[in-house]
C-alpha cells in the first residue's frame, strides 16, 4: 500500500436518499478528514482548490435547504417515496 499513488478520492452523497442530510454530510466530512490525514492528502473542491471552512458550511447549508424544499413539496428525504423518485 505504501508504494501506491492515489491522485484523488471522491466522496459523494445522494441528498434525497438520506433522512438527515446535514448529519450525513458531517459524517462524510469526518471520514474525508480521516482519509486525508491517513493518506497525507488535502480536502479539495471539484477544481482541486483547498476546501475552506466557509465552503464546507455552504455545502452543509445547501444540503439542508434541498432537503427542506423536498419536505415542502411533500417528499420526506430518505423515505420510500424519495427512494423511488430519486433512484
Phi and psi in degrees as GROMACS dihedral restraints (atoms count N, CA, C in turn):
[ dihedral_restraints ]
;  ai    aj    ak    al  type     phi  dphi    fc
    3     4     5     6     1   -64.9    20    10
    4     5     6     7     1   -23.4    20    10
    6     7     8     9     1   -89.2    20    10
    7     8     9    10     1    -6.1    20    10
    9    10    11    12     1   -78.2    20    10
   10    11    12    13     1   140.8    20    10
   12    13    14    15     1  -110.6    20    10
   13    14    15    16     1   125.9    20    10
   15    16    17    18     1  -114.6    20    10
   16    17    18    19     1   109.7    20    10
   18    19    20    21     1   -71.4    20    10
   19    20    21    22     1   -22.1    20    10
   21    22    23    24     1  -176.5    20    10
   22    23    24    25     1   157.5    20    10
   24    25    26    27     1  -140.2    20    10
   25    26    27    28     1   128.0    20    10
   27    28    29    30     1  -110.6    20    10
   28    29    30    31     1   129.8    20    10
   30    31    32    33     1  -111.1    20    10
   31    32    33    34     1   138.4    20    10
   33    34    35    36     1  -139.1    20    10
   34    35    36    37     1   161.7    20    10
   36    37    38    39     1  -136.6    20    10
   37    38    39    40     1   134.8    20    10
   39    40    41    42     1   -90.5    20    10
   40    41    42    43     1    94.3    20    10
   42    43    44    45     1   -51.6    20    10
   43    44    45    46     1   -46.2    20    10
   45    46    47    48     1   -66.2    20    10
   46    47    48    49     1   -18.7    20    10
   48    49    50    51     1   -91.9    20    10
   49    50    51    52     1    -4.6    20    10
   51    52    53    54     1  -110.2    20    10
   52    53    54    55     1   146.2    20    10
   54    55    56    57     1   -75.4    20    10
   55    56    57    58     1   -37.3    20    10
   57    58    59    60     1  -126.2    20    10
   58    59    60    61     1    92.5    20    10
   60    61    62    63     1   -60.8    20    10
   61    62    63    64     1   -40.3    20    10
   63    64    65    66     1   -64.7    20    10
   64    65    66    67     1   -42.4    20    10
   66    67    68    69     1   -66.3    20    10
   67    68    69    70     1   -43.9    20    10
   69    70    71    72     1   -62.3    20    10
   70    71    72    73     1   -39.9    20    10
   72    73    74    75     1   -63.1    20    10
   73    74    75    76     1   -44.0    20    10
   75    76    77    78     1   -61.0    20    10
   76    77    78    79     1   -40.5    20    10
   78    79    80    81     1   -66.7    20    10
   79    80    81    82     1   -41.0    20    10
   81    82    83    84     1   -64.6    20    10
   82    83    84    85     1   -41.1    20    10
   84    85    86    87     1   -63.2    20    10
   85    86    87    88     1   -42.0    20    10
   87    88    89    90     1   -61.8    20    10
   88    89    90    91     1   -42.2    20    10
   90    91    92    93     1   -63.5    20    10
   91    92    93    94     1   -43.3    20    10
   93    94    95    96     1   -61.4    20    10
   94    95    96    97     1   -41.0    20    10
   96    97    98    99     1   -65.8    20    10
   97    98    99   100     1   -40.8    20    10
   99   100   101   102     1   -62.8    20    10
  100   101   102   103     1   -44.8    20    10
  102   103   104   105     1   -63.6    20    10
  103   104   105   106     1   -41.8    20    10
  105   106   107   108     1   -60.3    20    10
  106   107   108   109     1   -44.4    20    10
  108   109   110   111     1   -66.1    20    10
  109   110   111   112     1   -47.2    20    10
  111   112   113   114     1   -64.3    20    10
  112   113   114   115     1   -35.2    20    10
  114   115   116   117     1   -96.5    20    10
  115   116   117   118     1    -2.2    20    10
  117   118   119   120     1    69.2    20    10
  118   119   120   121     1    35.7    20    10
  120   121   122   123     1  -109.0    20    10
  121   122   123   124     1  -170.7    20    10
  123   124   125   126     1  -126.6    20    10
  124   125   126   127     1   150.0    20    10
  126   127   128   129     1   -85.7    20    10
  127   128   129   130     1   125.0    20    10
  129   130   131   132     1  -133.3    20    10
  130   131   132   133     1   163.8    20    10
  132   133   134   135     1   -89.0    20    10
  133   134   135   136     1  -172.0    20    10
  135   136   137   138     1   -63.7    20    10
  136   137   138   139     1   -22.2    20    10
  138   139   140   141     1   -96.4    20    10
  139   140   141   142     1    10.5    20    10
  141   142   143   144     1    66.5    20    10
  142   143   144   145     1    24.4    20    10
  144   145   146   147     1   -89.1    20    10
  145   146   147   148     1   143.0    20    10
  147   148   149   150     1   -52.5    20    10
  148   149   150   151     1   138.7    20    10
  150   151   152   153     1   -84.4    20    10
  151   152   153   154     1   108.1    20    10
  153   154   155   156     1   -79.5    20    10
  154   155   156   157     1   158.5    20    10
  156   157   158   159     1   -58.2    20    10
  157   158   159   160     1   -37.2    20    10
  159   160   161   162     1   -63.0    20    10
  160   161   162   163     1   -38.2    20    10
  162   163   164   165     1   -69.3    20    10
  163   164   165   166     1   -39.5    20    10
  165   166   167   168     1   -60.9    20    10
  166   167   168   169     1   -45.0    20    10
  168   169   170   171     1   -64.0    20    10
  169   170   171   172     1   -37.5    20    10
  171   172   173   174     1   -65.1    20    10
  172   173   174   175     1   -39.4    20    10
  174   175   176   177     1   -66.1    20    10
  175   176   177   178     1   -43.9    20    10
  177   178   179   180     1   -60.9    20    10
  178   179   180   181     1   -44.8    20    10
  180   181   182   183     1   -64.0    20    10
  181   182   183   184     1   -41.1    20    10
  183   184   185   186     1   -65.0    20    10
  184   185   186   187     1   -38.3    20    10
  186   187   188   189     1   -60.6    20    10
  187   188   189   190     1   -47.8    20    10
  189   190   191   192     1   -63.4    20    10
  190   191   192   193     1   -39.9    20    10
  192   193   194   195     1   -63.0    20    10
  193   194   195   196     1   -45.1    20    10
  195   196   197   198     1   -62.1    20    10
  196   197   198   199     1   -41.8    20    10
  198   199   200   201     1   -68.1    20    10
  199   200   201   202     1   -34.6    20    10
  201   202   203   204     1   -67.1    20    10
  202   203   204   205     1   -39.4    20    10
  204   205   206   207     1   -61.6    20    10
  205   206   207   208     1   -37.4    20    10
  207   208   209   210     1   -62.1    20    10
  208   209   210   211     1   -48.9    20    10
  210   211   212   213     1   -59.0    20    10
  211   212   213   214     1   -42.6    20    10
  213   214   215   216     1   -60.7    20    10
  214   215   216   217     1   -29.0    20    10
  216   217   218   219     1   -90.0    20    10
  217   218   219   220     1     7.9    20    10
  219   220   221   222     1    83.9    20    10
  220   221   222   223     1    16.7    20    10
  222   223   224   225     1  -116.7    20    10
  223   224   225   226     1   115.4    20    10
  225   226   227   228     1   -82.0    20    10
  226   227   228   229     1   121.6    20    10
  228   229   230   231     1   -56.3    20    10
  229   230   231   232     1   135.9    20    10
  231   232   233   234     1    82.3    20    10
  232   233   234   235     1    -5.9    20    10
  234   235   236   237     1   -75.8    20    10
  235   236   237   238     1   167.9    20    10
  237   238   239   240     1   -56.5    20    10
  238   239   240   241     1   -41.5    20    10
  240   241   242   243     1   -62.6    20    10
  241   242   243   244     1   -45.7    20    10
  243   244   245   246     1   -62.1    20    10
  244   245   246   247     1   -40.7    20    10
  246   247   248   249     1   -62.9    20    10
  247   248   249   250     1   -38.9    20    10
  249   250   251   252     1   -69.6    20    10
  250   251   252   253     1   -44.8    20    10
  252   253   254   255     1   -69.1    20    10
  253   254   255   256     1   -33.8    20    10
  255   256   257   258     1  -115.2    20    10
  256   257   258   259     1    39.1    20    10
